[in-house]
């Protein structure tokens, strides 16, 4: 009788499991600040990357525009960002963080850094760089738009 597919021996299952572990740890920390992974990524897209258009933000995060727009509305209602029409084309929406949104970036950054340090400190010297290269190779040629983020 064939051993068949061994779930726990599967490298990609191990990758999924590791991804979920780090996601859960990050989400727990962000939740204490009232953030989700999506809202955290949007804050970073605007504050750190300087992105202002919802379509740019969605592409940067790797999710669809509808989910991004929904999150932007929630964030605007929470007072973390402002949305306004473009200066030359009023149909264009621009996004900017409020002072409260900027303060959240400052509060959440140590949470994300701690999460990264927690996991990456388990790797040997040079391991983080090697892992980054291997993960990039696995993503090569794959669609980037994640409908479930």
Long-range contacts (C-beta under 8 A, 24 or more apart in sequence): 15-138, 18-119, 21-119, 22-115, 22-119, 25-115, 25-118, 25-119, 26-111, 26-112, 26-115, 29-108, 29-111, 29-112, 29-114, 29-115, 30-108, 30-111, 30-112, 32-111, 33-104, 33-107, 33-108, 33-111, 34-78, 34-104, 35-104, 35-108, 36-71, 37-149, 38-63, 38-67, 38-68, 38-71, 38-149, 39-71, 39-74, 39-75, 39-80, 40-108, 40-112, 41-149, 42-68, 42-71, 42-72, 42-75, 42-81, 43-80, 43-97, 43-101, 43-104, 43-105, 43-108, 44-105, 46-81, 46-95, 46-96, 46-97, 46-101, 47-97, 47-101, 47-102, 47-105, 48-105, 51-95, 52-94, 52-95, 52-96, 53-92, 53-93, 53-94, 53-95, 54-93, 54-95, 57-95, 59-144, 61-149, 62-144, 62-145, 62-146, 62-149, 63-145, 63-146, 63-147, 63-149, 64-145, 64-147, 67-147, 67-149, 75-101, 80-104
